[in-house]
Amino acid sequence: MAEVTIAKNAGFCFGVKRATDTLEAAVNAAGPGRKIYTLGHLIHNDTYNRSLEERGVVTVGEEDIERIAAESTKDAPATVFIRAHGITAELDALLARCKEENPYFDVVDCTCPYVKKIHRIADENGGEGKLSIVLGNRDHPEVKGIVSHFRGDCHVFGTADEIEAYFGGENRDNLSKITNNLPVMVAQTTQKLSEWHKSQKVLKKLCTNPIIFDTICSVTETRQTEAKELAKDSDVMIVIGGKDSSNSAKLAEICRAVCPETYWIQEVSDITNLQISPEKRVGIAAGASTPAGIIEEVYKKMSENFEAMLEESLNKTLNTGDTVTGYVTSVSNAEIQLDVGYKVTGIIKAEQITDDPSVNLKEMFKVGDEVEAFVIRVSDIEGIAELSKKRTDSDKCWKEIESALESKEILEGKVIEAVKGGVIVLANNNRVFIPGAHTGIRRDGDLSVLVGQTVKFRVIEVKGRRAYGSIRDVAREERQAKEAAFWATVEEGKQYTGTVKSMTTYGAFVDIGGVDGMVHITELSWKRIKSPAEVVAIGDTIEVYVKALDVEKKRISLGYKTEATNPWKIFADKYAVGDVAPVKIVSMMPFGAFAEIVDGVDGLIHISQIALEKIAKPADVLQIGQVVDAKITDIDFENNKVSLSIRALLEEAKAAEEAMPAEEAAEEVVEAVEETVEATDAE
């Protein structure tokens, strides 16, 4: 009878399980008419993908996205799930645009957090002066997605030898890339560890200052190390995984190096023709995309006493529903592991610690910390116990929610997610759902603008372990309190500092402390304007005063322009009839030219007042934009009219010249002749 051992970390990794759990939940909860798609295969496992197809989940490509988005309607909404391996930045932007344009088209991102981390690294470390290097399979969707996030020069290599051959060869252009730029290197999450270490050595030999990010998934590292050790102790190794799975291929390669009799299979039917002697020790490892069900089927096939072993495995000393206290043994960005004092390792995934995706687990925990957690699932076969810290924290804090419902106390929390129909607020580790109608955002508005904000809310309903709250109610009460205080003190002529909230064709609405008043377009400027936007913009802080108010109807008319800014007052304070002013020609008519004296006040230079001689049109003498001196000959304040004359100044100059004594004129002629003679002698 064969001795069969299953690797402790065989099967779904965190990222894959997160993706499949998310999709399974959506399939189970899908309402009538809802269409569910996966963008490419959700994971690299044909058996699992076939099961999805049987349940109505359709696999589509990039070329199908715009069509699906256009066909999504209220009666036939669509949800597209992004595969665990991620997608390119360009495709991500296309999905976001389609989602924004059609409320019945939804996108769920199931990209593995480890892959997302590499996307962030690429976004932050590519560009001018950088040389990006990716170790991985250039045809793999994960690698294509990573490359799309790197700006500038980016190269993909499958092995360390390829890196050395490309940069260390005789091609000087290639060598100059690595000597003239700062190399930044990352690896595909499922890359073989030995190849990754070798690649680092090669890069450090080629240059002295590379930036290297260790991006191989910690689960991958553990899985590869464990598979290698199991293969050393086995006569036969069976690696289960899809043929297009990168991590399964790496596992098979690692196992075959130490155990020549290694078989790479996809499902239980593949072992039918394998001839394995009963006395041999058999090890089973599985890729990250291999469902637990397939592993169990293979195990049953290989072991005659599986039933006895299964019964024994069910006799656990740690049970689902227990609360345990353990000590942190390792921390990653995706999970923490605990020593819980049993034969299994306690694992708390990031989503079972907090709902805040911005939290850094490495900053939150350190090795040796004591953590209390709730037992979600125990698997002796896998050697793990899935735990939830969030559940124990929530239990402790739930009484605060129940108490707040009775007391109507105002609570504070951070909006962590926008979901269908509303947003989720995290308040003291409790998730509180705020329906869209209670967010304060207008109907069909973008709820995602609230994500990341700390808000005040009141608990309005509790059903079982679900709490519902209202941001709108608290905001309304605060607004009503401000309004009451405002109306108790407002009076005509009172000045306020306000914020422009919105604009229409006829004016601007200004918030002056919880109450909106309107500044009519005629009150915004002394000049005639076509739109309020010529004077103010939404968000501007401006000084206004109350022109009129109707307390019963709660209406306020505001003034913005003041007498001090009246162009005619500025003009009258500066000029009078008979004064000479520099004016700018702004327009011309057959009968004359209009010139700006001060901003907002124009005067007319009649065609007869432009030159001494008669002219056919103003343009014969003047140009738009030209600045000339003109005399103010008349001011009509009642009708806001000013008459100007260039001719008056010309006549005055001519009269002055004619009145000059003959002796002075002769002296000027003599001086001119002498200057000419002196200039000639100098030559």
C-alpha positions as CSV (number, residue, x, y, z in Angstrom):
1,M,0.0,0.0,0.0
2,A,1.5,3.3,-1.1
3,E,2.4,5.9,1.5
4,V,0.9,9.2,0.2
5,T,1.9,12.6,1.5
6,I,0.3,15.9,0.5
7,A,2.4,19.0,0.7
8,K,1.2,21.3,3.4
9,N,0.7,24.3,1.1
10,A,-0.8,22.4,-1.9
11,G,-3.6,24.0,-3.8
12,F,-5.2,27.5,-3.9
13,C,-2.9,30.3,-2.7
14,F,-4.3,33.4,-1.0
15,G,-4.7,35.3,-4.2
16,V,-6.4,32.5,-6.2
17,K,-8.7,31.6,-3.3
18,R,-9.6,35.3,-2.9
19,A,-10.5,35.5,-6.5
20,T,-12.5,32.2,-6.6
21,D,-14.4,33.1,-3.3
22,T,-15.3,36.5,-4.7
23,L,-16.6,35.0,-7.9
24,E,-18.5,32.1,-6.2
25,A,-20.2,34.6,-3.9
26,A,-21.3,36.7,-6.9
27,V,-22.6,33.7,-8.8
28,N,-24.6,32.5,-5.8
29,A,-26.1,36.0,-5.3
30,A,-26.7,36.9,-8.9
31,G,-30.2,38.2,-9.5
32,P,-32.4,37.6,-12.5
33,G,-30.9,38.8,-15.7
34,R,-27.4,39.4,-14.3
35,K,-24.6,38.3,-16.7
36,I,-21.3,37.3,-15.2
37,Y,-18.0,37.3,-17.2
38,T,-14.4,36.7,-16.5
39,L,-11.8,38.7,-18.4
40,G,-9.7,35.8,-19.5
41,H,-9.6,32.6,-17.4
42,L,-10.0,33.6,-13.7
43,I,-7.3,31.1,-12.8
44,H,-5.1,28.7,-14.7
45,N,-7.0,25.5,-14.2
46,D,-9.1,24.0,-17.0
47,T,-11.2,21.8,-14.7
48,Y,-12.3,24.8,-12.6
49,N,-12.9,27.0,-15.6
50,R,-15.1,24.3,-17.2
51,S,-17.2,24.2,-14.0
52,L,-17.7,28.0,-14.2
53,E,-18.9,27.7,-17.8
54,E,-21.4,25.1,-16.7
55,R,-22.8,27.5,-14.2
56,G,-23.2,30.3,-16.9
57,V,-20.0,32.2,-16.3
58,V,-18.6,33.4,-19.7
59,T,-14.9,33.9,-20.5
60,V,-14.4,37.0,-22.7
61,G,-11.4,38.9,-24.1
62,E,-10.4,42.5,-24.3
63,E,-12.1,42.9,-27.6
64,D,-15.5,42.1,-26.1
65,I,-15.5,44.7,-23.3
66,E,-17.0,47.7,-25.1
67,R,-19.7,45.5,-26.6
68,I,-20.7,44.0,-23.3
69,A,-20.7,47.5,-21.6
70,A,-23.0,48.8,-24.4
71,E,-25.4,45.9,-24.1
72,S,-25.7,46.2,-20.2
73,T,-29.1,47.5,-19.1
74,K,-31.2,47.7,-16.0
75,D,-32.9,44.4,-16.8
76,A,-29.7,42.7,-18.0
77,P,-26.8,44.2,-16.0
78,A,-23.3,42.7,-16.4
79,T,-20.3,42.2,-14.1
80,V,-16.8,41.5,-15.4
81,F,-14.3,39.9,-13.0
82,I,-10.6,40.7,-13.6
83,R,-8.5,37.5,-13.3
84,A,-6.1,36.9,-10.4
85,H,-3.1,37.5,-12.7
86,G,-4.2,41.0,-13.4
87,I,-4.5,43.0,-16.6
88,T,-2.7,45.8,-18.4
89,A,-3.0,49.4,-17.3
90,E,-4.6,50.3,-20.7
91,L,-7.3,47.6,-20.3
92,D,-7.9,48.7,-16.7
93,A,-8.5,52.2,-17.9
94,L,-10.9,50.9,-20.6
95,L,-12.9,49.0,-17.9
96,A,-13.0,52.1,-15.6
97,R,-14.3,54.3,-18.5
98,C,-17.0,51.7,-19.4
99,K,-18.1,51.4,-15.8
100,E,-18.3,55.2,-15.4
101,E,-20.4,55.6,-18.6
102,N,-22.9,52.8,-17.8
103,P,-24.2,52.2,-14.2
104,Y,-25.4,48.7,-15.2
105,F,-21.9,47.6,-16.2
106,D,-19.8,46.6,-13.1
107,V,-16.2,45.5,-12.7
108,V,-14.8,43.4,-9.9
109,D,-11.0,43.4,-9.5
110,C,-9.8,40.0,-8.4
111,T,-6.1,40.7,-9.1
112,C,-3.9,39.1,-6.5
113,P,-2.6,41.7,-4.0
114,Y,1.0,40.5,-4.6
115,V,0.5,41.3,-8.3
116,K,-1.1,44.7,-7.4
117,K,2.0,45.4,-5.3
118,I,4.2,45.0,-8.4
119,H,1.9,47.3,-10.4
120,R,2.5,50.0,-7.7
121,I,6.2,49.4,-7.8
122,A,6.2,49.7,-11.6
123,D,4.1,52.9,-11.4
124,E,6.5,54.5,-8.9
125,N,9.9,53.4,-10.3
126,G,9.7,53.5,-14.1
127,G,10.4,56.4,-16.4
128,E,13.3,58.6,-17.6
129,G,16.7,57.6,-16.3
130,K,15.4,54.2,-15.2
131,L,15.9,50.7,-16.9
132,S,13.1,48.3,-16.0
133,I,13.8,44.6,-15.9
134,V,11.2,41.9,-15.3
135,L,12.2,38.3,-14.7
136,G,9.3,36.1,-16.0
137,N,7.5,34.6,-18.9
138,R,6.9,37.5,-21.3
139,D,3.8,35.8,-22.7
140,H,2.2,35.3,-19.3
141,P,-0.8,37.7,-18.6
142,E,0.7,38.7,-15.2
143,V,4.0,39.8,-16.9
144,K,2.1,41.7,-19.6
145,G,0.2,43.6,-17.0
146,I,3.4,44.4,-15.0
147,V,5.2,45.7,-18.2
148,S,2.3,48.0,-19.0
149,H,2.8,49.8,-15.7
150,F,6.5,50.5,-16.3
151,R,7.2,53.8,-18.1
152,G,10.2,54.0,-20.4
153,D,12.6,51.3,-21.3
154,C,11.5,47.9,-20.1
155,H,12.9,44.4,-20.8
156,V,11.6,40.9,-20.0
157,F,13.9,38.0,-19.5
158,G,13.1,34.3,-18.7
159,T,16.4,33.4,-17.1
160,A,19.5,34.9,-15.5
161,D,21.5,33.7,-18.5
162,E,19.4,35.8,-20.8
163,I,20.0,38.9,-18.7
164,E,23.8,38.3,-18.8
165,A,23.8,37.6,-22.5
166,Y,21.9,40.7,-23.4
167,F,23.7,43.3,-21.2
168,G,27.0,41.6,-20.8
169,G,27.6,40.7,-24.5
170,E,29.5,42.5,-27.1
171,N,26.6,44.9,-28.0
172,R,27.8,48.2,-26.6
173,D,24.3,49.8,-27.0
174,N,22.8,47.2,-24.7
175,L,25.7,47.6,-22.2
176,S,25.2,51.4,-22.2
177,K,21.5,51.0,-21.2
178,I,22.6,49.5,-17.9
179,T,25.5,51.8,-17.3
180,N,23.7,55.0,-18.2
181,N,20.5,54.3,-16.4
182,L,19.4,53.1,-13.0
183,P,18.3,49.4,-13.3
184,V,15.1,48.4,-11.5
185,M,14.3,44.7,-11.3
186,V,11.2,42.8,-10.3
187,A,10.1,39.2,-10.7
188,Q,6.9,37.4,-11.7
189,T,5.2,36.3,-8.4
190,T,5.6,32.6,-9.3
191,Q,9.2,32.8,-10.6
192,K,11.6,30.0,-9.6
193,L,13.6,31.1,-6.5
194,S,16.9,29.8,-7.6
195,E,16.6,31.6,-10.9
196,W,15.6,34.8,-9.1
197,H,18.7,34.6,-6.8
198,K,20.9,33.9,-9.8
199,S,19.5,36.9,-11.7
200,Q,20.2,39.2,-8.8
201,K,23.8,38.2,-8.7
202,V,24.1,38.8,-12.5
203,L,22.6,42.2,-12.3
204,K,24.8,43.2,-9.3
205,K,27.8,42.1,-11.3
206,L,26.8,44.2,-14.3
207,C,26.2,47.4,-12.2
208,T,26.9,48.6,-8.7
209,N,23.6,50.3,-7.8
210,P,20.6,48.3,-9.0
211,I,17.2,48.6,-7.2
212,I,15.8,45.1,-6.7
213,F,12.4,44.4,-5.3
214,D,11.7,40.9,-4.0
215,T,8.2,40.4,-5.5
216,I,8.0,36.6,-5.5
217,C,4.9,35.7,-3.5
218,S,5.8,34.4,0.0
219,V,3.3,31.5,-0.6
220,T,5.3,30.6,-3.8
221,E,8.5,30.6,-1.9
222,T,7.1,28.4,0.8
223,R,5.4,26.1,-1.7
224,Q,8.6,25.7,-3.8
225,T,10.8,25.0,-0.7
226,E,8.2,22.5,0.7
227,A,7.8,20.7,-2.6
228,K,11.6,20.3,-3.0
229,E,11.9,18.9,0.5
230,L,8.9,16.5,0.0
231,A,10.4,15.4,-3.4
232,K,13.7,14.5,-1.6
233,D,11.8,12.2,0.7
234,S,9.6,10.6,-2.0
235,D,10.1,8.0,-4.7
236,V,7.4,9.5,-6.9
237,M,6.1,13.0,-7.1
238,I,2.8,14.1,-8.5
239,V,2.4,17.8,-9.3
240,I,-1.2,18.8,-9.9
241,G,-1.8,22.0,-11.9
242,G,-2.9,23.5,-15.2
243,K,-0.5,23.2,-18.2
244,D,-0.6,27.0,-18.6
245,S,0.1,27.6,-15.0
246,S,3.5,29.2,-14.4
247,N,3.8,28.2,-10.8
248,S,2.8,24.6,-11.5
249,A,5.5,24.4,-14.2
250,K,8.0,25.7,-11.7
251,L,7.0,23.1,-9.1
252,A,7.3,20.3,-11.6
253,E,10.8,21.5,-12.6
254,I,11.9,21.8,-9.0
255,C,10.6,18.3,-8.0
256,R,12.0,16.6,-11.1
257,A,15.5,18.0,-10.3
258,V,15.6,15.9,-7.0
259,C,13.0,13.2,-7.8
260,P,13.3,12.0,-11.5
261,E,10.0,10.1,-11.3
262,T,7.9,13.3,-11.3
263,Y,4.5,13.5,-13.1
264,W,2.7,16.7,-13.9
265,I,-1.0,16.1,-14.2
266,Q,-4.1,18.4,-14.4
267,E,-6.8,16.2,-13.0
268,V,-7.5,12.7,-11.5
269,S,-8.1,11.0,-14.8
270,D,-4.5,11.8,-15.8
271,I,-3.1,9.3,-13.3
272,T,-5.0,6.3,-14.8
273,N,-2.0,5.1,-16.8
274,L,0.7,5.8,-14.2
275,Q,2.4,2.6,-13.0
276,I,3.4,3.2,-9.4
277,S,4.5,0.4,-7.2
278,P,2.6,0.0,-3.9
279,E,5.7,0.1,-1.8
280,K,6.8,3.5,-3.1
281,R,6.5,6.7,-1.2
282,V,4.3,9.2,-3.1
283,G,4.4,13.0,-2.6
284,I,1.7,15.3,-3.9
285,A,2.2,19.0,-4.6
286,A,-0.2,21.3,-6.3
287,G,0.0,24.7,-8.1
288,A,-1.7,27.8,-6.7
289,S,-4.6,27.4,-9.1
290,T,-5.5,23.8,-8.2
291,P,-8.8,23.4,-6.4
292,A,-8.8,21.4,-3.2
293,G,-11.4,19.0,-4.7
294,I,-9.0,17.8,-7.4
295,I,-6.2,17.3,-4.8
296,E,-8.5,15.2,-2.7
297,E,-9.6,13.1,-5.7
298,V,-6.0,12.4,-6.6
299,Y,-5.3,11.6,-3.0
300,K,-8.2,9.1,-2.9
301,K,-7.0,7.4,-6.0
302,M,-3.5,7.0,-4.7
303,S,-4.2,5.9,-1.2
304,E,-6.3,2.9,-0.3
305,N,-6.7,3.8,3.3
306,F,-7.8,7.4,2.6
307,E,-11.1,7.0,4.4
308,A,-9.4,6.1,7.6
309,M,-7.0,9.0,7.3
310,L,-9.9,11.3,6.6
311,E,-11.8,10.2,9.6
312,E,-8.7,10.7,11.7
313,S,-8.2,14.2,10.3
314,L,-11.7,15.2,11.3
315,N,-10.9,14.4,14.9
316,K,-9.5,17.8,15.6
317,T,-8.6,19.4,18.8
318,L,-9.3,22.8,17.3
319,N,-12.8,23.5,16.1
320,T,-14.5,26.0,13.9
321,G,-16.2,28.6,16.1
322,D,-13.5,28.5,18.8
323,T,-11.7,31.6,19.9
324,V,-7.9,31.2,20.3
325,T,-4.9,33.3,21.3
326,G,-1.7,32.8,19.4
327,Y,1.6,34.5,18.8
328,V,2.7,36.0,15.5
329,T,5.4,33.9,13.8
330,S,5.6,35.8,10.5
331,V,4.1,38.9,8.8
332,S,3.6,39.7,5.1
333,N,1.5,42.3,3.3
334,A,-1.1,39.6,2.6
335,E,-1.4,37.7,5.9
336,I,0.0,37.0,9.4
337,Q,0.8,33.5,10.7
338,L,0.3,32.5,14.3
339,D,1.5,29.7,16.6
340,V,-1.8,28.7,18.2
341,G,-0.5,25.8,20.2
342,Y,-2.1,23.1,18.0
343,K,-0.8,20.9,15.2
344,V,-1.9,23.5,12.6
345,T,-0.6,26.9,11.8
346,G,-3.0,29.8,12.4
347,I,-3.4,32.1,9.4
348,I,-5.1,35.4,9.4
349,K,-5.5,37.0,5.9
350,A,-5.5,40.7,5.5
351,E,-9.2,40.9,4.8
352,Q,-9.8,39.1,8.1
353,I,-7.8,41.7,10.1
354,T,-9.3,44.9,8.8
355,D,-11.5,46.2,6.0
356,D,-9.2,49.2,5.5
357,P,-7.1,48.3,2.4
358,S,-4.6,51.0,3.2
359,V,-3.4,49.3,6.4
360,N,0.2,48.0,6.3
361,L,0.3,44.7,8.2
362,K,4.1,44.9,8.7
363,E,3.6,48.2,10.5
364,M,0.6,46.8,12.5
365,F,2.2,43.6,13.7
366,K,5.6,42.2,14.7
367,V,6.8,38.7,15.5
368,G,5.9,37.7,19.0
369,D,2.7,39.9,19.2
370,E,-0.2,38.2,21.0
371,V,-3.4,38.1,18.9
372,E,-6.8,36.8,19.7
373,A,-8.8,35.4,16.8
374,F,-11.9,33.5,15.8
375,V,-11.6,30.1,14.1
376,I,-13.2,30.1,10.7
377,R,-12.0,26.8,9.3
378,V,-9.6,24.0,10.3
379,S,-7.9,21.7,7.8
380,D,-5.5,19.1,9.2
381,I,-4.8,17.9,5.7
382,E,-3.5,21.4,4.8
383,G,-2.2,21.9,8.2
384,I,-3.8,25.3,8.7
385,A,-6.5,27.0,10.6
386,E,-8.1,30.0,9.0
387,L,-8.7,32.7,11.6
388,S,-10.4,36.1,11.9
389,K,-9.2,38.9,14.1
390,K,-11.8,41.1,12.6
391,R,-14.5,38.8,14.0
392,T,-13.3,39.0,17.6
393,D,-12.7,42.7,17.4
394,S,-16.2,43.2,15.9
395,D,-17.7,41.1,18.7
396,K,-16.1,43.4,21.3
397,C,-17.1,46.5,19.5
398,W,-20.6,45.5,18.4
399,K,-22.2,46.6,21.7
400,E,-21.1,50.1,20.8
401,I,-23.2,49.9,17.7
402,E,-26.2,48.6,19.5
403,S,-25.9,51.2,22.2
404,A,-25.6,54.0,19.6
405,L,-28.8,52.9,18.0
406,E,-30.7,53.3,21.2
407,S,-29.0,56.6,22.3
408,K,-28.9,58.1,18.8
409,E,-25.3,58.9,19.4
410,I,-23.3,60.4,16.5
411,L,-20.4,58.1,15.5
412,E,-17.3,58.7,13.3
413,G,-15.8,56.2,10.8
414,K,-13.8,56.0,7.6
415,V,-15.5,55.3,4.3
416,I,-13.5,52.3,3.0
417,E,-15.5,51.1,0.0
418,A,-18.2,52.1,-2.4
419,V,-20.5,49.2,-3.1
420,K,-23.7,48.6,-5.0
421,G,-26.4,50.8,-3.4
422,G,-24.2,52.6,-1.0
423,V,-20.9,52.8,0.9
424,I,-19.2,50.9,3.7
425,V,-18.0,52.8,6.8
426,L,-15.5,51.2,9.1
427,A,-16.2,52.4,12.7
428,N,-14.1,50.8,15.4
429,N,-13.7,47.6,13.3
430,N,-17.5,47.4,12.6
431,R,-18.7,47.6,9.0
432,V,-21.7,49.9,8.8
433,F,-23.6,50.1,5.5
434,I,-24.8,53.6,4.5
435,P,-27.5,53.3,1.8
436,G,-26.9,55.7,-1.2
437,A,-30.0,57.7,-0.2
438,H,-28.4,58.3,3.2
439,T,-24.9,59.3,2.0
440,G,-25.8,62.9,1.1
441,I,-24.7,62.3,-2.5
442,R,-27.3,63.1,-5.1
443,R,-29.1,60.2,-6.8
444,D,-26.9,58.5,-9.5
445,G,-24.0,60.5,-8.2
446,D,-20.5,59.1,-7.8
447,L,-20.4,57.5,-4.3
448,S,-16.6,56.7,-4.7
449,V,-15.8,60.4,-3.9
450,L,-16.5,59.5,-0.2
451,V,-14.0,56.7,-0.1
452,G,-11.1,57.6,2.2
453,Q,-13.1,60.3,4.0
454,T,-13.8,60.3,7.8
455,V,-17.5,61.0,8.2
456,K,-20.0,61.4,11.0
457,F,-23.1,59.1,10.9
458,R,-25.9,57.8,13.1
459,V,-27.0,54.2,13.3
460,I,-30.5,54.0,12.1
461,E,-31.1,50.2,12.0
462,V,-29.6,46.9,13.2
463,K,-30.6,43.6,11.7
464,G,-28.8,40.7,13.2
465,R,-25.1,41.5,12.8
466,R,-25.7,44.1,10.1
467,A,-25.8,47.8,10.9
468,Y,-27.2,50.5,8.7
469,G,-26.4,54.2,9.1
470,S,-27.0,57.7,7.8
471,I,-24.5,60.3,7.0
472,R,-27.2,62.5,5.5
473,D,-29.2,62.7,8.8
474,V,-26.3,64.0,10.8
475,A,-25.3,66.4,8.0
476,R,-28.9,67.6,7.8
477,E,-29.0,68.2,11.6
478,E,-25.8,70.1,11.5
479,R,-27.0,72.2,8.5
480,Q,-30.3,72.9,10.3
481,A,-28.4,74.1,13.4
482,K,-26.3,76.4,11.2
483,E,-29.3,77.7,9.4
484,A,-31.1,78.4,12.7
485,A,-28.1,80.3,14.0
486,F,-27.9,82.2,10.7
487,W,-31.5,83.3,10.5
488,A,-31.4,84.4,14.1
489,T,-28.7,87.0,13.3
490,V,-29.0,87.9,9.6
491,E,-30.0,91.4,8.5
492,E,-29.8,93.5,5.4
493,G,-26.4,95.1,4.8
494,K,-24.5,92.5,6.8
495,Q,-21.4,91.3,5.2
496,Y,-20.3,87.6,4.9
497,T,-17.4,85.6,3.5
498,G,-19.0,83.0,1.3
499,T,-18.1,80.1,-1.1
500,V,-19.4,79.9,-4.6
501,K,-21.4,76.6,-4.7
502,S,-23.0,76.7,-8.1
503,M,-23.8,78.9,-11.1
504,T,-26.7,79.5,-13.5
505,T,-27.1,81.7,-16.5
506,Y,-28.7,84.4,-14.3
507,G,-26.4,84.3,-11.3
508,A,-24.2,82.5,-8.7
509,F,-25.3,80.7,-5.5
510,V,-23.0,81.4,-2.5
511,D,-22.9,79.5,0.8
512,I,-22.6,82.0,3.6
513,G,-22.6,79.7,6.5
514,G,-25.0,76.8,5.9
515,V,-27.4,78.9,3.9
516,D,-27.2,79.7,0.2
517,G,-27.9,83.1,-1.2
518,M,-28.0,84.2,-4.8
519,V,-25.9,87.0,-6.4
520,H,-27.7,88.0,-9.6
521,I,-25.6,88.4,-12.7
522,T,-26.2,92.2,-12.6
523,E,-24.8,92.3,-9.1
524,L,-21.5,90.5,-10.0
525,S,-20.0,93.2,-12.1
526,W,-20.6,96.9,-13.0
527,K,-19.8,95.9,-16.6
528,R,-22.3,93.9,-18.7
529,I,-21.3,90.2,-18.6
530,K,-22.7,87.2,-20.4
531,S,-22.0,84.6,-17.7
532,P,-21.2,84.6,-14.0
533,A,-18.1,82.6,-14.9
534,E,-16.5,85.8,-16.2
535,V,-16.2,87.0,-12.6
536,V,-16.2,84.0,-10.3
537,A,-15.6,80.2,-10.3
538,I,-17.2,77.4,-8.3
539,G,-15.2,77.1,-5.1
540,D,-14.1,80.8,-5.0
541,T,-14.2,82.5,-1.6
542,I,-15.8,86.0,-2.0
543,E,-17.0,88.9,0.1
544,V,-20.7,89.5,-0.2
545,Y,-23.4,91.5,1.6
546,V,-27.1,91.0,2.1
547,K,-29.2,93.1,-0.3
548,A,-32.6,91.7,0.5
549,L,-34.0,88.8,2.4
550,D,-37.3,87.0,2.8
551,V,-37.3,85.1,6.2
552,E,-40.6,83.3,5.6
553,K,-39.5,81.9,2.2
554,K,-35.9,81.6,3.3
555,R,-34.6,83.5,0.4
556,I,-31.6,85.8,0.3
557,S,-30.4,88.2,-2.4
558,L,-26.7,89.0,-2.1
559,G,-24.6,91.8,-3.5
560,Y,-21.0,91.5,-4.6
561,K,-20.2,94.7,-6.5
562,T,-19.8,97.8,-4.3
563,E,-19.7,101.5,-4.9
564,A,-16.0,101.5,-4.2
565,T,-15.5,99.3,-7.3
566,N,-17.9,101.3,-9.5
567,P,-15.9,102.3,-12.6
568,W,-17.7,105.6,-12.9
569,K,-16.8,106.5,-9.3
570,I,-13.2,105.6,-10.0
571,F,-13.4,107.7,-13.2
572,A,-15.0,110.7,-11.4
573,D,-12.5,110.7,-8.6
574,K,-9.6,110.8,-11.1
575,Y,-10.8,113.0,-14.1
576,A,-12.9,116.1,-14.8
577,V,-13.9,118.0,-18.0
578,G,-10.8,119.6,-19.5
579,D,-8.4,116.9,-18.2
580,V,-6.2,115.1,-20.7
581,A,-6.1,111.2,-20.3
582,P,-4.2,108.4,-22.0
583,V,-6.9,106.3,-23.6
584,K,-6.9,103.0,-25.5
585,I,-8.9,102.6,-28.8
586,V,-11.3,99.6,-28.2
587,S,-13.7,99.8,-31.2
588,M,-14.5,101.9,-34.2
589,M,-17.7,103.0,-35.9
590,P,-18.4,105.1,-39.0
591,F,-19.1,108.1,-36.8
592,G,-16.1,107.8,-34.5
593,A,-14.0,105.6,-32.2
594,F,-14.6,104.4,-28.6
595,A,-11.7,104.5,-26.2
596,E,-11.3,103.1,-22.7
597,I,-10.4,105.7,-20.1
598,V,-10.5,103.4,-17.1
599,D,-11.6,99.8,-16.8
600,G,-15.3,99.9,-17.4
601,V,-15.6,103.5,-18.7
602,D,-15.3,104.3,-22.4
603,G,-15.5,107.6,-24.2
604,L,-16.5,108.5,-27.7
605,I,-14.0,110.4,-30.0
606,H,-16.3,111.7,-32.7
607,I,-14.8,111.4,-36.3
608,S,-14.7,115.2,-36.4
609,Q,-12.5,115.2,-33.2
610,I,-9.9,112.8,-34.5
611,A,-7.7,114.9,-36.8
612,L,-7.4,118.6,-37.9
613,E,-8.3,117.7,-41.4
614,K,-11.4,115.9,-42.6
615,I,-11.0,112.1,-42.7
616,A,-13.2,109.4,-44.3
617,K,-13.2,107.0,-41.5
618,P,-11.5,106.6,-38.0
619,A,-9.3,103.7,-39.2
620,D,-7.5,106.2,-41.5
621,V,-5.8,107.6,-38.4
622,L,-6.3,105.2,-35.5
623,Q,-5.8,101.5,-34.8
624,I,-7.5,99.1,-32.3
625,G,-5.4,98.8,-29.2
626,Q,-3.5,102.1,-29.9
627,V,-3.0,104.4,-26.8
628,V,-3.4,108.1,-27.5
629,D,-3.8,111.2,-25.4
630,A,-7.3,112.8,-25.6
631,K,-9.0,115.7,-23.9
632,I,-12.2,115.1,-21.9
633,T,-14.7,117.6,-23.4
634,D,-17.9,116.5,-21.8
635,I,-19.2,114.2,-19.1
636,D,-22.8,113.0,-18.9
637,F,-23.0,111.2,-15.5
638,E,-26.8,110.7,-15.8
639,N,-26.4,108.7,-19.0
640,N,-22.8,107.5,-18.4
641,K,-21.4,109.1,-21.5
642,V,-18.0,110.8,-22.0
643,S,-16.9,112.9,-25.0
644,L,-13.2,112.9,-26.0
645,S,-11.2,114.9,-28.5
646,I,-7.8,114.4,-30.0
647,R,-8.4,117.4,-32.3
648,A,-8.6,119.7,-29.3
649,L,-5.1,118.8,-28.3
650,L,-3.8,119.2,-31.9
651,E,-5.5,122.6,-32.2
652,E,-3.9,123.7,-28.9
653,A,-0.5,122.6,-30.1
654,K,-0.9,124.4,-33.5
655,A,-2.1,127.6,-31.8
656,A,0.9,127.5,-29.4
657,E,3.3,127.1,-32.4
658,E,1.7,130.0,-34.3
659,A,1.9,132.2,-31.2
660,M,5.6,131.6,-30.8
661,P,7.6,135.0,-31.3
662,A,9.6,135.3,-34.6
663,E,12.9,135.8,-32.7
664,E,12.5,132.4,-30.9
665,A,11.6,130.8,-34.2
666,A,14.8,132.2,-35.9
667,E,16.9,131.1,-33.0
668,E,15.6,127.6,-33.4
669,V,16.5,127.7,-37.1
670,V,20.0,128.8,-36.4
671,E,20.5,126.1,-33.7
672,A,19.4,123.5,-36.2
673,V,21.8,124.8,-38.9
674,E,24.7,124.8,-36.4
675,E,24.0,121.2,-35.3
676,T,24.0,120.2,-39.0
677,V,27.3,121.9,-39.6
678,E,28.9,120.3,-36.6
679,A,27.7,116.9,-37.6
680,T,29.2,117.5,-41.1
681,D,32.6,118.6,-39.7
682,A,32.8,115.5,-37.6
683,E,32.3,113.3,-40.6
